[in-house]
Amino acid sequence: MASNEIQFPTYPDIKGKVVFLTGIGQTGDQSMWGNGAATARILAHNGARIFGCDLYLEAAQHTETRIRAEGGEIHVTSADVTQDASVQKAVAACLEKYGRIDILVNNVGRSEPGGPVEMAEATWNAQMDVNLKSVYLCCHHVLPIMEKQGGGGAVVNVASIAGLRYIGKPQVAYSATKAAVIQFTKATAVIYASRGIRMNVVVPGLMNTPLVGLLADKYAGGDLEGFKAKRNKAVPMGHMGESWDVAMTAAFLASQQARYITGQKIVVDGGVTSSTG
């Protein structure tokens, strides 16, 4: 479904909120919208002020251009969210630009193939950094800001159903880190519940995003159409989801309509994890 066919949800309380969002760019088909870009677009549509970062500045600027063309308020920068100094610099830049952070969306992730025997230690370590350490570092720097400024805050992390079950391809580090993100979310949410800060996690299933082409190269020898057909078949609803499904869930969790929800995961997978197939 094209984005112009989707009715974006409306959350009046998000208007004017400052969003710090990681992974706002995308790799792959630039005509599509990745999870981070789509989330930024929906939040901007609701009047939020977006501060986005990405490892690749050009990718971040592509999203920035598209959202500004629709009248959205957005500023982007490059950041390596696996490095403490880089995260600290990006957070400081957001504060300099907007003065506060109300919503944090930890969207960075990357999957590399391999089991524990085949996977090199360097690959394992890189997966730990990208998928898990990035969440810790952003929370490490943003949570104290949310607490100090008052008024609470909302954190939305993005995991994967690979953290819940085996989904048909060897990606042991990705699975382990995404499971850890889910538990990190639950534990941290309890710690900060009394401080007015909510933290939840979106758990996407098989999504048709710009990354699918790269995944086909890694796991299906470049057979994109065959890879898509296999993924569609694996979903009880008969087709992959889209970035908009992830983004709309993230926007809901960031809004006051989810004001009494914390420490929870919302699985967005078309029924995959409820199936024995």
LUMPAZA-187618 format. One record per residue: x, y, z of N, C-alpha, C in turn; residue in three letters. Coordinates in steps of 0.1 Angstrom, whole numbers, plus 5000, padded with zeros to 4 digits. Layout:
<pts>
XYZXYZXYZALA
...
</pts>
This chain:
<pts>
500849885000500050005000500950125000MET
500650224991501450344990501150435002ALA
502050515006501850595018500750695016SER
500550735003499450835001498050775002ASN
498050635004496750565006496450545021GLU
497450575029497350555044496850675051ILE
495850665059495350775067496250775080GLN
497050875081497950885093497150915105PHE
497550845116496750875129497051015134PRO
496151065142496151195147496351185162THR
497351255168497551255182497851405186TYR
496851475190497051625192498151655203PRO
498251565213499251585223500751585218ASP
500951525207502351525201502751655195ILE
501851745192502151875186503151945195LYS
504251995189505252065196506251985204GLY
506051855205506951775212508251755204LYS
509351745211510651725205511051575205VAL
511351525193511551375191513051365188VAL
513751285195515151245191515051095186PHE
515351085173515150955166516350915159LEU
516750795162518050735155517650655143THR
518550645134518350565122517250625113GLY
517350755111516350825104516550815089ILE
517750775084517950745070517650605067GLY
517950565055517750425051518650385040GLN
518950255040519750195030518850115020THR
519150125007518350044998517450144990GLY
516250094986515350174977515050304983ASP
515450414977515250544983513850604980GLN
513150534972511750574970510750524980SER
511250424988510450374999510750455012MET
510050415023510350475036510750365045TRP
511850385052512250285062511550315075GLY
511750225084510950235097511250375104ASN
512450415104512850545111512250665103GLY
512450665090511850775082510350775083ALA
509750665082508250665083507750715097ALA
508450675107508050715121508250865122THR
509350915117509551065117508551135109ALA
508051075098507051145090505751155097ARG
505351045103504051045110504051135122ILE
505151135130505251225141505351375137LEU
506051395126506051535120504651575115ALA
503951485110502551505105501651555117HIS
502051505129501351535141501851665148ASN
502751735141503251855147504451845156GLY
505051725157506351715165507451775157ALA
508451815165509751865160510751755161ARG
511251715149512051595148513551635147ILE
514251575156515751575155516251435152PHE
516651415140517051275136518551265133GLY
519051145136520451115133520550985126CYS
521650975119521950855111523450845109ASP
523950725108525450715105525850785092LEU
524950785083525250845070524350975068TYR
525051085068524451215067523551225055LEU
524051185043523251195031521951125032GLU
521951005039520650935040519751015049ALA
520251065060519451155069518851275062ALA
519651335054519251455046518151425036GLN
518151305031517151255021515751255028HIS
515751205041514551205048514151345052THR
515151425056514851565060514151635048GLU
514651625036514151695025512651645022THR
512451525023511051475020510051525031ARG
510451525043509551565054509351725053ILE
510451795051510251945049509351975038ARG
509451895027508551925015507051915019ALA
506751845030505351835034505051925046GLU
506052015049505752115059506152075073GLY
506851965074507351915087508551985093GLY
508651995106509752055113510751945116GLU
511951955110512951855112514351905110ILE
515251855118516651885117517451745118HIS
518451725110519151605111520651625112VAL
521351525117522751525118523351385116THR
524651365115525251235114525651195128SER
525551075132525951025145526250875144ALA
527250825151527450685152526950645166ASP
525750585167525150565180525750445187VAL
526850395182527550285189528750345197THR
528850475196529950545202529450655212GLN
529950645224529350735235529550885231ASP
530750925227530951065224530051115213ALA
529851025203528951065192527551085196SER
527050995204525651015210525551135218VAL
526551155227526551275235526551405227GLN
527251405216527351525207525951545201LYS
525351435196524051455189522951495199ALA
522951445211521951485221522151635224VAL
523451675226523751815229523251905217ALA
523351855205522951935193521451955193ALA
520751845197519251855198518851955209CYS
519551955220519152045231519452185226LEU
520552205219520852345214519852395204GLU
519352295196518352335186516952355192LYS
516552265201515152265205514952285220TYR
516052265228515952295242515452185251GLY
514952075245514451965253514251835245ARG
513951725251513651605244512451535251ILE
511451515244510151465250509951315246ASP
510451275234510251145229511551095223ILE
511950975227513150905222512750785214LEU
513150775202512850655194514250585190VAL
514450475196515750395192515350295181ASN
515750335169515350265157516450185150ASN
517750205155518850145147518849995148VAL
519249935138519349785138519949735125GLY
520649615126521249555114521349405117ARG
521049335106521149185108522349135099SER
523149045105524248975098524048825100GLU
524248755089524048605090525148535097PRO
524648415102525648325109525148275122GLY
525648145125525448095138526648115146GLY
526748065159527948095167529248035162PRO
529147935154530447875149530947955137VAL
529947985128530348055115530648205117GLU
530048265127530148405129531448445135MET
532148545129533448595134533148675147ALA
534148685155533948755168533748905165GLU
534348955155534249095151532749125147ALA
532149035139530749055135529849045147THR
530048955156529348945168529349075176TRP
530549125178530749245186530049365179ASN
530149375166529449485159527949475160ALA
527449355160525949335162525549375176GLN
526349345186526049385199526049545200MET
526949605194527049755194525849815187ASP
525549775175524549845167523149815173VAL
522849695176521549655180521149685195ASN
522149675203521949685218522649805225LEU
523949815222524649925229524050055225LYS
523550075212522950195208521750235216SER
520950135220519850165229520250215242VAL
521250145248521750185261522350325261TYR
523150355251523850485250522850595249LEU
521850585241520850685239520050705252CYS
519650595258518950605271519850665281CYS
521050625281522050675291522150835291HIS
522050885279522151035278520851105278HIS
519751045273518451115272517551095284VAL
517550985291516750975303516951075314LEU
518251105317518451215327517851355323PRO
517851375310517351505304515851505306ILE
515151395303513751385304513351405319MET
514051335328513751345342513951485347GLU
514951555343515351685348514351795343LYS
513951785331513051885325511651885330GLN
511251765336509851755341508951725330GLY
507751685333506751655323506751515318GLY
507651435323507751295318508351285304GLY
508151175298508651145285508251005281GLY
508550975268508250845262509450795254ALA
509750675256510850605249510250485241VAL
510550485228510050375220511250305214VAL
511450175218512550105212511950015201ASN
512849975191512449885180513249765181VAL
512549645183513249515183512849435171ALA
512549315172512249225161511749095166SER
510849035158510348895162511448795163ILE
512648825156513748735157514248725172ALA
513848825180514148815195513148735202GLY
512148685195511048605202511148455197LEU
511548435185511548295179512448295167ARG
512748165163513548155151512648175139TYR
513148265129512248295118512848255105ILE
513648145105513948085092515348115087GLY
516148195093517448225088518448245099LYS
519648195097520648205108521148345111PRO
520848395122521248535126521348545141GLN
522148465146522148435161522448565169VAL
523348655164523648775171522448875171ALA
521848885159520748975158519548925167TYR
519348795167518248745176518548765190SER
519848745194520148765208520048915212ALA
520449005204520449145207519049195207THR
518149155198516749195198516049145210LYS
516349025214515748975227516149055239ALA
517449095238517949185249517249315249ALA
517049375238516349505237514949495244VAL
514249385241512949365247513049365263ILE
514049295268514149285283514749415288GLN
515649475281516149605285514949705287PHE
514049705278512849785278512049765290THR
511749635293510849595304511549645318LYS
512849615319513449645332513549795334ALA
513949865323514150015325512850085327THR
511750035321510450095322510050085337ALA
510249975343509949965358510650065366VAL
511950085363512850175370512350315369ILE
511850355357511450495355509950515355TYR
509150415359507750435359507350545369ALA
507950545380507550645390508050785387SER
508850795377509450925373508650985361ARG
507650925357506750975347507350955333GLY
508250865331508850825318508350685315ILE
507750675303507250545298508250485288ARG
508450355288509250295278508650165273MET
508450155260507850035254508649995241ASN
508349885236509049835224508149785214VAL
508449825201507749775190508549655185VAL
507849545182508449425177507949385163VAL
508649435153508149415139508449265135PRO
507649225126507849095119508549115106GLY
508049045096508649045083508049165075LEU
508949265073508449395067509049415054MET
508249475045508749505032509249655032ASN
510549665036511149795037512249805028THR
512949925027514149935018515249835021PRO
515249775033516349675036516149545030LEU
514949515025514649385020515649335009VAL
515949435000516949404989518249364995GLY
518749425005520049385011519949255018LEU
518749225025518549095031518548985021LEU
517949015009517948914999519348874994ALA
520248984994521648954990522348865001ASP
522048895013522648825024522148675026LYS
520848665024520248535028519648455017TYR
519548515005518948444994519648454981ALA
520948484982521848494970521348594960GLY
520748704965520348814956518948794949GLY
518248684952516948654946515948734953ASP
515748854949514848944956513348894956LEU
512948864944511548824942511248694949GLU
512148594948512048474956512048494971GLY
512848584975512948614989511648674994PHE
511148774987509848834990508748734991LYS
508748644981507648544980507648454992ALA
508848414996509048325008508548395021LYS
508948525022508548595034507048615034ARG
506448655023504948665022504248535026ASN
504748425021504148295024504248265039LYS
505248315046505448275060504548355069ALA
503848455064502948535072501548485071VAL
500848455082499448415081498548505074PRO
498748635074497948735067498248725052MET
499348655048499648635034500548735027GLY
501048835035501948935030502749005041HIS
503849055037504749125047504049255051MET
504449305062503949445066504849545060GLY
504549675063505349785058505849875069GLU
506749965065507250055075506150135082SER
505050165076503950235082503350165093TRP
503350035093502749955104503649965116ASP
504949975114505849995126505750145131VAL
505650235121505650375125504350415132ALA
503250355128501950395134501950335148MET
502550225150502650165164503550245173THR
504650295167505550375175504950505179ALA
504150565169503550695172502450675183ALA
501750575183500750545193501450535207PHE
502550455208503250445221503850575226LEU
504150655216504750785220503650885225ALA
502450865222501350955224500750935238SER
499851025242499151015255498050915254GLN
497750865242496750765242497250635247GLN
498550625249499250515255499750545269ALA
499150645276499650705288499750605299ARG
499050495299499050395310499750265306TYR
500550275295501250165289502750185291ILE
503350095298504850105299505349965302THR
506549935298507249805299506649695291GLY
505949735280505249645272505849635258GLN
505649515251505949505237504649485229LYS
504649555217503649535208504149465196ILE
503749345193504249265182503449305169VAL
504149345159503449385146503949295135VAL
503249175134503849075125502848995117ASP
501649035116500648965107500348825112GLY
500748795125500348665130501448565130GLY
502748605126503848505125504148435138VAL
504248515149504648455162503548375168THR
502248395163501148315168500948185160SER
501748165150501648055141502647945144SER
502347825140503347715141504047685128THR
503647765118504247745105505647795103GLY
</pts>
